Amino acid sequence: MTEAEAREQLDAHVCEIIEWHFNPETGSPFWLEKAQSFNFDPRKDVKCFDDLKKFEHFEDEWLRGGPIRRWVPKAYENEKVYVFETGGTTGIPKSRAVVNDHWIDYENFSDTLPDEHFPKGGNWLMLGPSGPRRLRLAVEHLCQHRGGICFCVDLDPRWVVKLIKRGNMAEMEAYRDHVIDQAVTVLSAGHDIKCMFTTPKLLEALAMRLMEDGTSIKEQGITGIFSGGTEFTPQWYRFAMEELIEGVYMTPTYGNTLMGLACSKPFDPADEYKISYHAPQPRAVIEVVDFDDYNKLVGYGETGRVKLTTLTKELFVPGFMERDEGEREKPCEPYPWDGVSGVRPYHEFATTTTVGVY
């Protein structure tokens, strides 16, 4: 697909999603009510992606509190609905109502995984957040979709963040050790686990524990690791590949409850372990925009804030300003649309952001 074809596909998809969410027969109650205050008609006036600038930027406060069913499109009102949370260390967390999106996102992501490292039928270890987070069910579905059985640990990242904010590092380390104990137990139980999802900090902790025990992640049978988070920097990537998991394949990802998963550009040693992420267009779009004008893209290689637009039949989110910044990257093969590299906490929030297990 060329860049022009990708843009044409995106524009057509935008029209389909707008018609769906603002049609009284299929739309979500939130947007049908919100449209009454617009000075334009989305179904008539939005004809391409650029027309989404007619909407005000999405306020994350809209996702805090209920009723949660205002986000469920009328077309899905009789379907089984999941709710996933993000944030919530203090105050009311942001919530997303989901029917099938988490399955779809991870099945699409599955198509990007090399079978030689993530073997079909291989069992997985999910070493990451549990509870009300979509990762728990989504990674398990990814494993099952590929024919395996998923083993999970019990992990509450909100508790980790609270301990860090209190400065109670001894208890935080004890909780981390408790989580790693669970992972080591699963790996030692003869379940023939081949693949793993985890976060950079937990991967490092697990690798160090196994080294202390005289073994390694590779020796435990792991052949493929899917990991993500703002701690996944080029420096850490090189450290992990050379010191922690030598001989094991790892794919970086950037994702969240609203976007799904942005895959990384294929690894190129000439790039000095540079990690560029590309959103799963047309279901989600990432833009890197000017810090002072969120409707203006920065130049390629320039730094800006990450702006997310979600475009699925279950959720329409125009212009959500992420708590991240990075550099705008050019389209590449196999992703003929913009990407972002150097993802890190937005500098205005960085001093107040507690990373926790990520």
Secondary structure, 3 states (H helix, E strand, C coil): CCHHHHHHHHHHHHHHHHHHHHCCCCCCHHHHHHHHHCCCCHHHHCCCHHHHHHCCCECHHHHECCCHHHHCCHHHCCCCCEEEEECCCCCCCEEEEECCHHHHHHHHHHCCCCCCCCCCCCEEEEECCCCCCHHHHHHHHHHHHCCCCEEECCCCHHHHHHHHHHCCHHHHHHHHHHHHHHHHHHHCCCCCEEEEEECHHHHHHHHHHHHHCCCCCCCCCCCEEEEECCCCCHHHHHHHHHHHCCCCEEEEEEEECCCEEEEECCCCHHHCCCCEEECCCCCEEEEEECCCCCCCECCCCCEEEEEEEEECCCCEEEEEEEEEEEEEECCCCCCCCCEEEEEEECCCCHHHCCCCCC
